[in-house]
Amino acid sequence: MTIGKTGLVVTAHPGDFVWRAGGAIALHTKKGFRMKIVCLSFGERGESQWAWKRGDVSLAEVKGQRREEAERAAETLGAEIEFFDAGDYPLHTTPEMLERLVDIYRELKPSFVLTHSLEDPYNVDHPEATRFAQEARIIAQAAGHKPNLDLTYNAPPVFLFEPHQPEQCNYKPNVILNIDDVWETKRKAFEILAAQKHLWEYYTRVALNRGMQGGRNSGRAMTYGEAYQRIFPEIVEELA
């Protein structure tokens, strides 16, 4: 158990943290990390077409449905979740939201951050979430920002989780995380997102492909994996 360590996930929509980082979240909570998800929207437009196609539904009702799903998925993975309600399609954050995220960085002091790829021509909400997460990470380091508060915060490494079509997003993963021990937990979180059942098998195949790559690169038995791209250098004492 790793008591006292924390991790932060900044996600544009509820489905994103399940498909792309559910294994990392479950794995680290199992190891004793406190994992917090900041979900910038409820996915009430782009991820909720099933609700709108049924007709006779309000925006508040759709948000409520998606919030309930996201809360259940986060609980399944062992994480806490906070919603910013920044809208989606389009996603627009506010100065107040930025202040809150800066406070979360300083309060949580995450050992690492997980967020979206830097580019995504299919969904501009995703790189906007990454930009927002990075801006807050930078501001949290500034001694002059709320200078009377505790400033023991150190900027954490940032890992970008895999987009739906990595080749189109200039995404080059350099970390593969073995999620064999928590695969069934991640799969249970999939199944909470019943309206997106068409993605369950797609993301199972993604996990199997990354597991195969992880095994080939490590020489260790591995079935399921998640890919990440680290955007800051890792500082080491030796290369072995």
Backbone bond lengths (Angstrom), bond angles and torsions (degrees), N, CA, C in turn:
res aa  C-N    CA-C-N  psi(-1)  N-CA   C-N-CA  omega(-1)  CA-C   N-CA-C  phi
1 M - - - 1.462 - - 1.527 111.00 -
2 T 1.334 116.19 138.36 1.457 121.95 178.65 1.521 107.73 -109.77
3 I 1.326 116.48 87.15 1.451 120.97 -174.50 1.531 110.13 -79.88
4 G 1.332 116.11 135.28 1.452 120.72 174.01 1.510 114.94 96.79
5 K 1.328 117.98 -14.71 1.457 119.47 178.48 1.520 110.29 -86.31
6 T 1.337 115.02 155.79 1.459 120.82 -174.65 1.525 110.46 -137.48
7 G 1.317 115.11 160.97 1.455 121.80 174.53 1.512 109.90 -141.49
8 L 1.325 116.36 147.51 1.463 122.59 -178.02 1.523 109.61 -121.90
9 V 1.326 115.86 134.19 1.465 122.68 175.58 1.524 107.80 -118.33
10 V 1.326 116.75 124.00 1.465 121.15 176.21 1.521 107.30 -112.41
11 T 1.319 116.07 111.49 1.456 121.93 -172.70 1.521 110.83 -123.46
12 A 1.324 115.99 144.45 1.463 119.71 179.73 1.524 111.85 -72.82
13 H 1.349 115.96 -40.88 1.464 121.20 -172.64 1.530 109.85 -136.41
14 P 1.327 118.52 161.61 1.461 120.40 -178.89 1.521 114.44 -60.13
15 G 1.338 117.84 -44.05 1.459 119.15 -177.63 1.513 113.46 -61.73
16 D 1.312 116.62 -30.06 1.464 120.02 -173.64 1.519 112.73 -61.02
17 F 1.328 118.07 -44.02 1.462 118.62 -176.57 1.520 111.68 -71.02
18 V 1.335 116.85 -23.94 1.467 119.84 178.08 1.527 110.57 -76.92
19 W 1.332 116.93 -55.44 1.472 120.26 -176.39 1.521 111.92 -63.59
20 R 1.322 117.51 -43.48 1.457 120.96 -165.29 1.522 114.15 -97.80
21 A 1.331 117.56 -28.16 1.468 119.57 -174.44 1.525 113.37 -133.63
22 G 1.335 117.45 9.72 1.454 120.10 -178.42 1.517 113.48 -58.82
23 G 1.328 116.96 -36.47 1.459 120.03 178.59 1.512 112.33 -66.41
24 A 1.324 116.63 -44.85 1.472 120.44 179.14 1.527 110.77 -62.92
25 I 1.323 116.43 -41.00 1.465 119.66 179.96 1.523 110.00 -62.76
26 A 1.334 116.85 -51.24 1.463 120.88 -178.12 1.522 111.82 -64.15
27 L 1.325 116.85 -39.36 1.466 120.44 -178.88 1.521 111.40 -63.09
28 H 1.329 115.79 -43.89 1.463 118.65 -176.62 1.527 112.30 -75.55
29 T 1.329 118.16 -33.57 1.471 117.85 174.32 1.522 109.80 -65.22
30 K 1.319 116.83 -35.90 1.474 120.49 177.24 1.524 110.92 -63.38
31 K 1.328 116.42 -32.17 1.465 121.05 179.25 1.528 112.74 -82.71
32 G 1.326 117.32 -1.96 1.455 120.50 177.08 1.512 115.27 102.05
33 F 1.339 118.21 3.61 1.458 121.34 176.32 1.526 109.85 -71.77
34 R 1.310 116.02 147.06 1.454 121.22 165.87 1.527 106.84 -87.66
35 M 1.334 117.00 117.85 1.460 121.63 -178.29 1.528 109.45 -109.59
36 K 1.334 114.61 129.24 1.472 120.67 179.32 1.523 109.41 -121.50
37 I 1.316 115.38 132.04 1.464 122.03 176.59 1.519 108.70 -106.82
38 V 1.323 116.54 126.35 1.463 121.64 168.93 1.521 106.31 -102.59
39 C 1.330 115.78 111.01 1.464 122.04 -177.56 1.532 107.62 -103.05
40 L 1.313 115.96 111.65 1.465 119.78 -170.45 1.522 113.65 -71.83
41 S 1.325 117.59 -24.59 1.460 120.06 178.26 1.522 109.12 -142.24
42 F 1.317 116.07 174.49 1.462 121.57 174.55 1.533 111.07 -95.46
43 G 1.335 116.79 3.34 1.462 119.08 -176.42 1.520 111.56 62.57
44 E 1.326 114.98 33.37 1.464 120.02 -169.52 1.521 114.12 -75.24
45 R 1.331 116.84 -13.12 1.462 119.25 177.25 1.523 110.55 -113.09
46 G 1.312 116.71 -63.87 1.462 119.80 -172.81 1.512 114.78 -69.31
47 E 1.344 117.63 -36.77 1.462 120.37 -178.41 1.524 112.81 -94.22
48 S 1.308 118.06 4.30 1.467 120.50 -170.86 1.526 112.79 -123.93
49 Q 1.314 117.00 31.40 1.465 119.14 -177.91 1.519 111.74 -61.56
50 W 1.339 116.86 -31.00 1.473 121.04 177.93 1.514 111.15 -57.89
51 A 1.345 116.90 -38.43 1.465 120.25 -178.69 1.522 111.02 -70.73
52 W 1.337 115.91 -42.66 1.467 119.23 -177.20 1.530 111.26 -69.79
53 K 1.324 117.03 -32.77 1.467 119.43 -179.20 1.530 111.75 -68.69
54 R 1.314 116.98 -22.29 1.469 119.88 176.72 1.518 111.01 -71.89
55 G 1.349 116.02 -24.18 1.457 120.49 179.72 1.516 113.09 76.65
56 D 1.331 115.46 168.35 1.466 123.10 176.42 1.527 111.70 52.26
57 V 1.338 116.02 50.11 1.459 121.22 178.88 1.525 108.31 -137.33
58 S 1.310 117.07 145.15 1.459 121.41 -179.34 1.525 110.44 -98.72
59 L 1.331 115.73 161.40 1.454 120.26 177.34 1.526 110.63 -59.80
60 A 1.320 116.73 -40.99 1.468 120.53 179.82 1.522 111.25 -62.07
61 E 1.331 117.27 -38.21 1.470 120.78 178.90 1.514 111.31 -66.43
62 V 1.333 116.51 -42.41 1.468 119.70 179.57 1.525 110.35 -64.81
63 K 1.322 116.39 -43.86 1.468 119.46 177.41 1.529 110.59 -58.51
64 G 1.307 116.35 -42.49 1.453 119.72 -179.64 1.518 112.54 -62.93
65 Q 1.332 116.70 -41.49 1.465 121.04 177.77 1.526 111.42 -61.86
66 R 1.330 115.04 -47.08 1.467 118.93 -177.19 1.526 111.53 -69.75
67 R 1.329 116.63 -35.42 1.468 119.70 177.94 1.527 109.88 -61.79
68 E 1.321 115.96 -44.58 1.466 120.18 -179.17 1.520 110.67 -61.36
69 E 1.329 117.39 -42.96 1.467 121.14 177.84 1.525 110.98 -62.06
70 A 1.324 115.90 -46.58 1.474 119.93 -177.55 1.520 111.30 -63.67
71 E 1.330 116.66 -40.01 1.469 119.82 178.97 1.524 110.98 -64.49
72 R 1.320 117.27 -41.36 1.463 120.90 178.27 1.525 111.41 -66.08
73 A 1.338 116.62 -40.08 1.461 119.78 178.91 1.522 110.95 -65.36
74 A 1.328 116.60 -44.04 1.463 119.97 178.66 1.524 110.82 -61.67
75 E 1.339 116.91 -41.93 1.464 120.45 178.51 1.521 110.82 -62.75
76 T 1.323 117.25 -40.75 1.463 121.41 178.33 1.522 110.95 -59.97
77 L 1.326 116.22 -39.29 1.468 121.39 -179.10 1.525 112.49 -81.07
78 G 1.333 117.11 -10.14 1.462 121.71 178.33 1.510 114.93 89.68
79 A 1.336 117.15 16.03 1.465 121.38 -174.64 1.524 111.59 -108.54
80 E 1.328 115.13 160.38 1.456 121.04 168.81 1.521 108.28 -94.84
81 I 1.322 117.39 158.30 1.457 120.24 -176.29 1.524 110.31 -140.52
82 E 1.330 115.20 141.44 1.471 122.11 176.46 1.524 107.56 -130.25
83 F 1.328 116.32 134.36 1.464 121.93 -177.85 1.524 110.20 -104.52
84 F 1.336 115.81 139.36 1.461 120.71 178.74 1.532 112.78 -102.34
85 D 1.332 117.56 -15.99 1.465 122.19 177.49 1.530 111.63 54.61
86 A 1.337 115.31 50.33 1.463 121.22 -178.87 1.524 112.79 -89.36
87 G 1.327 116.74 5.69 1.454 120.00 -177.32 1.520 111.27 77.10
88 D 1.306 115.96 164.38 1.472 119.92 171.72 1.519 108.03 -145.18
89 Y 1.309 114.25 152.34 1.470 120.13 -175.53 1.538 110.26 49.61
90 P 1.335 120.72 58.30 1.465 126.47 6.78 1.530 113.29 -100.02
91 L 1.336 114.30 160.40 1.455 122.18 174.05 1.524 108.27 -97.43
92 H 1.330 117.19 123.55 1.463 121.66 -179.79 1.528 109.23 -131.78
93 T 1.312 116.77 110.85 1.457 120.49 176.11 1.531 109.60 -83.68
94 T 1.324 116.02 164.44 1.453 122.28 -177.83 1.531 109.74 -122.39
95 P 1.346 118.29 164.68 1.463 120.09 175.09 1.524 112.55 -57.47
96 E 1.318 116.79 -35.28 1.468 120.41 179.01 1.524 110.87 -65.62
97 M 1.323 116.53 -38.18 1.464 120.09 177.11 1.526 111.06 -66.60
98 L 1.316 116.11 -38.54 1.462 119.73 177.49 1.527 110.35 -62.65
99 E 1.324 116.99 -44.01 1.465 120.54 177.62 1.530 110.83 -58.81
100 R 1.323 116.59 -42.06 1.458 120.12 -179.26 1.535 111.00 -65.06
101 L 1.330 117.00 -42.06 1.460 119.08 -179.60 1.530 110.99 -67.14
102 V 1.321 117.68 -38.34 1.469 120.60 175.23 1.530 109.44 -58.87
103 D 1.316 116.71 -43.95 1.465 120.29 178.86 1.525 111.16 -62.33
104 I 1.333 116.06 -38.65 1.465 119.27 178.80 1.522 110.52 -63.21
105 Y 1.329 117.40 -43.90 1.473 120.27 176.69 1.533 110.35 -55.13
106 R 1.311 116.11 -47.92 1.470 119.36 -175.62 1.523 112.16 -71.62
107 E 1.325 117.27 -35.11 1.467 120.28 179.78 1.528 111.51 -75.10
108 L 1.322 116.33 -45.14 1.465 121.68 -175.64 1.522 112.23 -77.31
109 K 1.344 115.51 -34.75 1.468 121.70 -175.47 1.535 110.46 50.04
110 P 1.338 116.84 61.53 1.462 119.52 -173.80 1.525 112.97 -64.67
111 S 1.318 115.13 143.81 1.466 121.00 174.85 1.520 110.85 -75.66
112 F 1.331 116.23 -23.09 1.462 121.31 176.83 1.524 108.18 -159.43
113 V 1.338 114.90 161.71 1.468 122.29 177.79 1.521 108.34 -125.82
114 L 1.313 116.55 136.94 1.463 122.68 173.53 1.518 108.60 -114.81
115 T 1.344 116.21 132.12 1.460 119.87 177.42 1.524 108.93 -155.57
116 H 1.324 116.71 -170.22 1.461 122.45 -171.63 1.532 112.99 -78.42
117 S 1.330 114.79 173.36 1.456 121.42 174.61 1.525 110.28 -66.90
118 L 1.337 115.29 160.53 1.464 120.42 -179.85 1.523 112.72 -71.75
119 E 1.333 116.68 -24.27 1.457 121.82 -179.55 1.520 109.55 -131.09
120 D 1.328 116.02 149.29 1.460 121.36 171.39 1.521 108.76 -165.81
121 P 1.330 117.88 95.79 1.460 120.14 -177.51 1.523 113.33 -68.65
122 Y 1.340 117.31 -11.89 1.454 120.40 179.61 1.526 112.95 -90.08
123 N 1.331 116.24 -19.09 1.462 118.76 -175.19 1.528 109.31 -154.10
124 V 1.317 116.81 98.88 1.461 120.51 -175.83 1.532 112.46 -70.80
125 D 1.344 117.26 -15.73 1.466 119.21 175.49 1.525 111.07 -61.97
126 H 1.340 117.61 -32.83 1.460 120.86 -175.18 1.533 112.77 -67.02
127 P 1.341 119.76 -56.08 1.466 118.02 176.92 1.530 113.25 -64.98
128 E 1.329 117.61 -24.86 1.468 119.54 175.55 1.526 109.82 -66.50
129 A 1.322 117.03 -38.82 1.465 120.48 176.30 1.524 110.73 -63.07
130 T 1.322 116.49 -39.75 1.470 121.01 178.87 1.517 110.82 -66.36
131 R 1.320 116.67 -44.19 1.468 120.16 177.71 1.522 110.35 -58.48
132 F 1.307 116.24 -44.54 1.462 122.69 -179.05 1.539 110.36 -63.04
133 A 1.323 116.37 -44.69 1.468 120.39 178.87 1.522 111.25 -62.58
134 Q 1.325 116.70 -39.63 1.455 121.31 -179.75 1.531 111.57 -70.06
135 E 1.326 116.18 -39.78 1.469 119.20 179.53 1.526 110.22 -61.52
136 A 1.333 116.51 -45.12 1.467 120.10 179.89 1.529 110.97 -65.00
137 R 1.314 117.51 -38.49 1.467 121.98 177.98 1.530 111.03 -59.45
138 I 1.329 115.75 -40.49 1.469 121.05 -179.24 1.527 110.67 -70.25
139 I 1.332 116.02 -46.95 1.467 119.62 -177.71 1.521 110.86 -63.33
140 A 1.320 117.02 -36.20 1.464 120.82 -178.80 1.529 112.30 -61.13
141 Q 1.342 117.19 -22.38 1.466 121.65 178.54 1.518 112.94 -79.88
142 A 1.331 116.63 -17.30 1.470 120.52 -170.16 1.525 110.76 -76.12
143 A 1.316 116.89 117.17 1.463 121.43 -179.42 1.526 111.55 -60.87
144 G 1.328 116.88 -28.81 1.456 120.38 -178.32 1.513 114.10 -81.37
145 H 1.328 118.17 -4.64 1.460 120.74 177.84 1.525 108.17 -90.46
146 K 1.331 116.96 112.72 1.470 122.47 -174.85 1.535 109.57 51.26
147 P 1.326 117.61 60.96 1.469 121.55 -169.53 1.519 115.62 -64.80
148 N 1.314 118.25 -15.79 1.463 119.63 -178.08 1.529 112.86 -85.91
149 L 1.330 116.17 -1.61 1.461 119.87 -179.54 1.525 110.83 -93.19
150 D 1.328 115.10 167.91 1.466 121.87 178.28 1.523 109.93 -60.38
151 L 1.334 117.72 127.11 1.461 121.94 -177.26 1.528 111.77 -116.63
152 T 1.321 117.00 38.93 1.465 119.91 178.61 1.521 112.39 -83.28
153 Y 1.326 116.68 2.30 1.467 122.55 -179.53 1.526 111.55 -64.25
154 N 1.326 116.05 136.53 1.459 122.95 170.85 1.521 108.07 -120.78
155 A 1.318 117.31 133.76 1.466 120.56 -177.17 1.524 110.33 -62.03
156 P 1.331 117.85 126.39 1.465 121.03 -176.04 1.524 112.83 -85.20
157 P 1.333 117.36 162.17 1.467 119.99 171.31 1.523 110.25 -64.99
158 V 1.317 115.95 150.90 1.465 122.14 -178.84 1.525 108.72 -118.21
159 F 1.318 116.21 129.27 1.458 122.87 178.29 1.527 108.57 -117.60
160 L 1.314 116.08 128.10 1.460 121.82 -178.54 1.520 109.11 -94.27
161 F 1.338 116.83 123.32 1.456 117.82 179.85 1.526 111.37 -82.27
162 E 1.310 115.10 166.42 1.467 121.58 -166.64 1.522 112.97 -74.24
163 P 1.337 118.31 127.62 1.464 120.71 175.98 1.529 111.05 -76.69
164 H 1.310 115.56 169.60 1.463 120.36 -176.26 1.526 112.03 -63.84
165 Q 1.321 117.05 -38.31 1.469 120.63 178.77 1.530 108.23 -127.62
166 P 1.327 117.01 84.10 1.469 120.57 -171.09 1.520 114.59 -59.87
167 E 1.330 116.85 -34.90 1.466 118.68 -177.65 1.522 112.23 -62.70
168 Q 1.328 116.73 -32.52 1.457 120.83 -179.39 1.525 112.21 -81.88
169 C 1.324 117.07 -9.20 1.456 121.53 -175.51 1.534 112.07 -109.63
170 N 1.336 116.60 11.83 1.476 120.96 -177.31 1.531 111.02 51.13
171 Y 1.311 114.85 40.17 1.462 121.81 -176.41 1.523 109.68 -94.29
172 K 1.336 115.72 122.87 1.462 121.07 -178.27 1.532 108.59 -127.13
173 P 1.337 116.58 92.83 1.463 119.02 -177.96 1.517 112.08 -65.79
174 N 1.330 116.04 140.12 1.465 120.39 176.12 1.530 111.31 -127.40
175 V 1.327 116.39 9.61 1.464 122.49 175.67 1.520 107.57 -137.51
176 I 1.327 117.19 131.57 1.461 121.51 171.71 1.523 107.40 -121.48
177 L 1.320 115.25 122.07 1.459 122.23 -177.32 1.524 109.85 -97.36
178 N 1.317 116.86 127.25 1.458 122.22 177.14 1.530 108.71 -76.02
179 I 1.330 116.99 117.45 1.467 120.33 -178.68 1.533 111.32 -116.46
180 D 1.322 117.43 22.96 1.465 120.56 179.79 1.531 111.95 -53.63
181 D 1.323 117.18 -43.42 1.469 120.80 -174.16 1.519 113.40 -67.02
182 V 1.336 116.84 -18.59 1.470 119.09 -176.01 1.529 112.21 -124.82
183 W 1.328 116.45 12.48 1.457 118.28 -176.96 1.529 112.22 -57.12
184 E 1.326 117.71 -44.35 1.459 120.22 -177.98 1.534 111.20 -62.78
185 T 1.321 116.48 -33.93 1.466 120.01 176.87 1.524 110.29 -66.57
186 K 1.326 116.55 -43.91 1.463 120.05 178.08 1.521 110.15 -62.14
187 R 1.318 117.16 -41.62 1.457 120.92 179.90 1.539 110.64 -62.69
188 K 1.323 117.58 -39.31 1.468 120.54 176.56 1.528 110.95 -61.50
189 A 1.334 116.22 -38.43 1.467 119.90 177.06 1.524 110.58 -65.73
190 F 1.353 117.79 -37.55 1.467 121.30 173.79 1.525 109.79 -50.96
191 E 1.326 114.54 -48.88 1.453 120.69 -168.23 1.522 113.24 -72.38
192 I 1.311 116.55 -9.81 1.467 120.12 172.08 1.527 110.18 -73.52
193 L 1.343 116.14 -29.34 1.464 121.59 -179.26 1.527 108.81 -86.96
194 A 1.320 115.72 65.79 1.459 121.55 -171.31 1.527 112.71 -62.14
195 A 1.315 117.69 -32.51 1.467 120.43 -178.09 1.520 112.21 -70.71
196 Q 1.313 117.08 -14.51 1.459 120.73 179.33 1.530 110.78 -113.65
197 K 1.329 114.63 36.43 1.462 120.75 -177.92 1.523 111.75 -57.28
198 H 1.328 117.31 -28.88 1.461 121.28 -179.96 1.533 112.28 -62.50
199 L 1.349 117.22 -16.45 1.464 120.22 -179.64 1.530 113.16 -96.04
200 W 1.314 118.17 -8.66 1.459 119.86 -176.43 1.521 111.57 -59.37
201 E 1.327 116.26 -50.30 1.467 119.22 -176.80 1.527 111.30 -74.73
202 Y 1.330 116.73 -31.01 1.470 119.22 177.36 1.521 109.96 -59.72
203 Y 1.339 116.96 -49.07 1.464 119.19 -177.34 1.526 112.77 -76.99
204 T 1.321 117.24 -18.51 1.468 119.35 168.68 1.520 109.96 -67.23
205 R 1.320 116.81 -42.55 1.479 120.17 177.70 1.525 111.18 -64.68
206 V 1.330 117.06 -39.41 1.465 120.00 177.35 1.531 109.97 -59.35
207 A 1.339 116.69 -45.42 1.465 120.62 -179.79 1.522 111.54 -63.58
208 L 1.323 117.00 -39.39 1.469 120.45 178.11 1.531 111.06 -66.06
209 N 1.334 116.82 -40.82 1.466 120.02 178.65 1.521 111.16 -63.33
210 R 1.342 116.72 -44.92 1.463 119.49 -179.99 1.530 110.37 -68.86
211 G 1.325 118.16 -31.95 1.452 120.09 175.14 1.517 111.76 -64.75
212 M 1.330 116.89 -41.46 1.459 120.97 176.57 1.531 110.71 -61.33
213 Q 1.317 116.72 -44.65 1.461 120.35 179.09 1.522 111.03 -64.37
214 G 1.336 116.51 -40.56 1.457 120.16 178.95 1.508 111.96 -62.70
215 G 1.324 116.25 -41.41 1.450 119.53 178.11 1.523 112.53 -64.91
216 R 1.316 116.94 -41.87 1.471 120.78 179.99 1.523 111.44 -65.56
217 N 1.324 116.88 -36.15 1.464 119.89 -177.76 1.522 113.61 -82.07
218 S 1.334 116.72 -21.70 1.463 119.37 -177.00 1.520 113.69 -106.39
219 G 1.342 115.75 -20.91 1.454 119.04 -175.63 1.523 112.91 75.21
220 R 1.350 116.53 12.13 1.462 121.25 179.81 1.522 109.72 -113.82
221 A 1.321 115.60 148.94 1.457 120.36 179.01 1.527 109.94 -60.96
222 M 1.317 116.40 132.36 1.464 121.14 -176.54 1.515 108.33 -161.18
223 T 1.323 117.34 133.35 1.467 120.98 -178.74 1.519 112.03 -110.43
224 Y 1.333 117.04 -46.38 1.470 121.01 -175.83 1.530 110.34 -118.98
225 G 1.320 115.73 137.55 1.460 119.78 178.92 1.518 112.36 -141.77
226 E 1.320 115.18 164.50 1.466 123.10 169.88 1.512 107.96 -125.55
227 A 1.327 115.92 139.39 1.460 121.27 -179.21 1.525 110.76 -98.34
228 Y 1.332 114.82 143.24 1.468 122.08 178.33 1.521 109.48 -139.17
229 Q 1.317 115.08 151.42 1.461 121.51 174.32 1.520 107.76 -116.45
230 R 1.307 115.70 117.40 1.462 120.64 178.87 1.528 108.15 -84.90
231 I 1.336 117.60 131.64 1.461 118.88 -174.45 1.523 113.98 -105.68
232 F 1.314 118.58 -4.28 1.463 120.95 173.54 1.533 108.54 -121.19
233 P 1.308 118.11 151.58 1.454 120.13 -177.54 1.537 111.88 -63.14
234 E 1.307 115.59 146.92 1.455 121.33 171.96 1.516 107.83 -92.19
235 I 1.318 116.98 128.37 1.459 121.90 -176.86 1.528 108.34 -95.25
236 V 1.324 116.47 122.94 1.463 121.48 -176.08 1.526 110.21 -129.32
237 E 1.317 115.47 163.11 1.473 122.38 177.28 1.522 111.92 -95.84
238 E 1.329 116.49 -20.97 1.468 120.61 176.70 1.521 108.04 -154.79
239 L 1.315 117.46 164.14 1.452 121.89 -174.16 1.530 112.10 -99.06
240 A 1.320 118.92 -9.25 1.457 121.41 -177.95 1.527 110.09 -72.15
